[in-house]
Each structure stands twice: as structure tokens, then as C-alpha cells.
Amino acid sequence: MRIMPNRMDRGFFRYQAEFEAKALEVLRSGWYVLGGEVEAFEKEFAAYTGAAHCVGLASGLDALWLAFRILGIGEGDEVIVQANTYIASVMGITINGATPVFVEPDAFYNMDAEQIEERITERTRAILSVHLYGQASYMEPITALCRKYGLKLVEDCAQSHGACYRGRMTGTFGDIGCFSFYPSKNLGGFGDGGAIVTDDASIASDMRMYRNYGSEKRYYNKVVGANSRLDELQAGLLRVRLGHMEELTRERRRLAERYNGLLRNDAVRLPQVREGSDSVWHQYVIACEERDRLKAWLEEKGVGSIIHYPIPPHLSEAYEYLGYGRGSFPRTEHCADTVLSIPMYNGMTAEEQDYVIETINEFR
Ligand SMILES: *Cc1c(COP(=O)(O)O)cnc(C)c1O
């Protein structure tokens, strides 16, 4: 048996008729950018998260950098972010000329809230909380610190569509929640896409201006903006998938519970979920001191796996200029050396999952 780490085709074929009907509807409409599908998706996604406003964008990275741009965070400002994140989180900060200040992860791979306060300086302007692998971060101390020091709070929800902390959805705790709809995400489109959610009407209207060359009215440009529009085709297809999100999330939870109950190998640590947080299992991430040997063993048996992420941002070539080296963030580096995402996707069969479980349990 060959099992891929992710199967985006399964999510398409399950709702094939609906997706195809919507695609044809949009193609035949003659309107392809900023129209009724985007407007409807924005309303539906805002309602799904519980936020007042949603603005569709071209990608998750755009959501992040435009969020900081609109909050006025740039040169000379510092933003606190966890060190063990996907590099796009950090790029959202540095594209604006601001400086990322890294914090190590907790036992759940999210920002260790206990380390934040000691990293706050007079230049700190915001915290970027990443709900990594689909699990909501520990929000109480983070929101408390933002209040205490007057900091903005931006959330990177690219992996956490639908995940709640104490019943409230990720993306709605701070000033701006940033989402990606890249095909492999829990709410994935068929190309690139992203969005922000916010309760602040002026942030939402600024975002609408920035995504469209800084213009509110055609040919009147107030700021130097971007071309970052969610297109009609993606928005229409995302509406179809959003209509099935509860079922899709339930299925991922069932798969994760099965892994939790049946994986048994002393060399492998299973993912933990914090009390009060829930996970939508964007990834099912195990850890193993002999990770590379485990990965090779799985590969040999036909089971694909992925490392999220092998090189932490502070050690990547792009961020050499920040001046960190190996040893700067030992917990983050240990994560990079030990984590492994095993197959987890909507439409995974019991037979496929049993084979993955059996293969991991046999690893010696
Ligand atoms: C995918 C991802 C992004 C970037 O989203 P794109 O749509 O690919 O630009 C940002 N942050 C995290 C944590 C992600 O997983």
C-alpha cells in the first residue's frame, strides 16, 4: 500500500457535483473578480467565525503583511511571534520592515505564554499568535498581556479554521485574524486565497482599500496598496466547502482520536491538546528522537510523511540578517529535529489509517 501524507483530491471528489456546478456557474456569469461570490463568501465566513467582518484576499501571506501594514507597524517596531512557525508568519512582519522577536513553543507547539512578558520592550507593538497544526493557542495570558501593555493582537489562523479556545473561534480574539485557503488547509480552495476577519469596521474598510491598489473609488488611490483580491471562482468554490466544514472537521477529529487510541510505540510521542483549547487537526504531529530513521522506515513501507518544519525561520538563509544561530532557540530547534506529520486528510479510509498505525507501531 502507498499512502500519501495528504490527499486533496479526496476532498474534491466527495463534493464533485457541487464544485463543478459552482465552477460552471461562475465561468458562465461573465464576472470574475470582486463580485457576488466574494461578497457572499465574506458574509458566510464572518458568520462562521463569529467576527463582524471578513475581507477576502489573495493569500494567507497577504492577510498577514496587510494586517501589520494597516495597524501601522513597520520600521523600528517589534512583533512577538513564536519561533517554531511556518516562515510566512515571520514574513508578514518583516515585509513591513518590523523586527520579529521570537518566543519558544510550549508543550502543544504554540507560543509559550510564560516567555512573552520578558521579551516586551518599549518597541514592542504587537503579538502574532499562530494556532499551529490546528490547535488554538493559550489565549488568556496573551490577551491579558496585550491589554496590560497596549499591544495589538494579530492571529495567524492559516491552520486553525474552526478551532476554538474556550468556545470562541480563533481569529476573533485580537484585532485581526488572518486565514489562508491554500488547497492543503482545512478550508482549502483550488488555488491561492486568503482572508482577514475583524470586528473593527474601519480595519475592514482599510483592508478593502489596500487589496485593490489602495482605492475605494475607481482611479482615486489613497494609499500604495496591493493587488490582493480573492477571485470569484475561488470564493464560489470555498462557499461550497465551507458549507461542509462541520462534517469535515468532525471527520478529522475522528481520525485523530483513532490515532490517539491506537498508536503505541515507546519511541513516539503523541500530540497533546491543552485543556480549554481544541484542535481541528490540520496536521497530526508525532515526535521521535530518531525522527529521520522513523521517516525513512515509513517511506520504505510506503507511508509518506512531512516535516513541519525542518528549518526554523531564525535559521533560514532569508533571516541570516537577524543574526541568530544554532542554539538561539533550543526548544524550537529540537522540535525541528523531532517532529513528523503523519498522513491526515479528509477521506482517509480506515484501511489506510490502520496501515499507517501498524507501520509506526512496528518501528524499532
Ligand atoms: C499556509 C500558512 C501561511 C501562508 O498562507 P499562504 O496562503 O500560503 O500565503 C501562513 N501561516 C501559516 C501558519 C501557514 O500554515
The ligand as a Gaussian input file, in Angstrom:
#p B3LYP/6-31G(d) Opt

LIG

0 1
 C       -0.027000      28.389000       4.922000
 C        0.392000      29.280000       6.008000
 C        0.579000      30.662000       5.798000
 C        0.565000      31.292000       4.446000
 O       -0.581000      31.131000       3.703000
 P       -0.488000      31.242000       2.095000
 O       -1.911000      31.287000       1.674000
 O        0.231000      30.032000       1.608000
 O        0.228000      32.504000       1.771000
 C        0.871000      31.458000       6.890000
 N        1.000000      30.947000       8.124000
 C        0.854000      29.630000       8.363000
 C        0.990000      29.129000       9.768000
 C        0.556000      28.753000       7.318000
 O        0.419000      27.443000       7.565000

